[in-house]
Amino acid sequence: QGVTEGYNGTIFAYGQTGSGKSFTMQGIVDPSTQKGIIPRALEHIFESIQCAENAKFLVRASYLEIYNEDIRDLLGADTKQKLE
C-alpha cells in the first residue's frame, strides 16, 4: 500500500536454483489462483490508482535476475544480454 503513497517498493526473492522463485514471482495466468506476486501487486497498484482522485502517478517496474554475478533485465528486449 505504501507505494501508492509515494514510497518505493522492492520484492526480493532469494534461494537455490529450482526452489520456485520465478513461479512465486510470475505464477501462471490460468487458473487465476496461481497468479504470482508480480501480477497480483500490479493489479492492486492499478486498482488503487483508478480509485484515487486529484493525484498523478508514475509507475515504473524492473524485473532483474542476478545469477553468478551476472545481471539481466527480464523485461528487456533481449533477456540474455548482461547488464553492466
Secondary structure, DSSP 8 states (H G I E B T S, - for coil): -GGGGT----------TTSSHHHHHHB-SSSGGGB-HHHHHHHHHHHHHHH--S---------EEEETTEEEETTSS-TTSEE-
